[in-house]
């Protein structure tokens, strides 16, 4: 799980934090730091379709209703894509 936490924190630097904080601002809530956001969202799904990509889905609806953070990883666990999705 230490690797998973590191991957999530790395995703924050790839625009995920900015996307999420934009949604928070739209609802009148204060922005979060990368550490605050990663401590508030929870891993809900790990999907492996054949080999690549591996998808990690984090529940974030307690912060912004109906939203989740989705990361796609390659075989080296490097981030291929990171996004905040409905």
N, C-alpha and C positions, 0 to 999 in steps of 0.2 A: 504494500500500500504506500510505502514511501515513494516509490517510483511514480505511482499514480498521482500523488499530491504534487510532485515536482512537475509532472506533465501539465497538470491543471494550472499551476502557477506560471509556467512558461506560456500557456495559452493567453494569459491575461495581457502579456506584452505583445500579442499579435492582433490587437484590436478588440478582443472580447470584452475587456474591462471598459473600454470606451463605449462600445455598443450598449453594454448593460447599464452604465451610468447615464447614458442618454435616455434610456427608458425610465430610469429612476427620476431623472429631472422632469420628464414629462408628467410624472405623477406627483410632483412636488416634494419628492424625497431627496435627502442629501446623497451625494456621491459616496462611493465606498472605495477604500484602497484595495489593491489586489489581495492582500492578506485577509481583509475583512470579508470580501466577496467569497474567496475560497473557503473560508471557515463557515459561511452561511449556506452554501449549496451542498447538495448530497448526491453522490453517485447513485443512480437508479438503474442503469442498464449498461451492460457490456455486450456488444453485438459483434460477432466474428462471422463474416461471410466469406467462406473459403479461407483465404489467407489475408488479403488486403482489400480494403482498409478495415481496421478495427475501429469500431465506433464506441465512444464513451459518452453517455448521456447523463447530465446532471439536472436534478430538479431544482428549480429556482422560483417556483410559483409563490412561495411565502414572501418573496421580495417584490416580484412583478407577476401578477396573476397570469397563468397560462404560458409562462416562458420557461425555456430550458436552455442550457448551454450544451452544445454538441461539438465534440472533437473527433476528427478522423485521423487515425495514426497509420503509419506504414509499418513494415516488419521490424524496423529498428526503434519503433515507438517514437519516431519523430512526427511532429504535427504536420499533417497535410492540409487540414482545414479546421477552422475554429469559428463558431458562430453562435449567436443568440437567436433561437427560433421559437415560433409559437407552438 
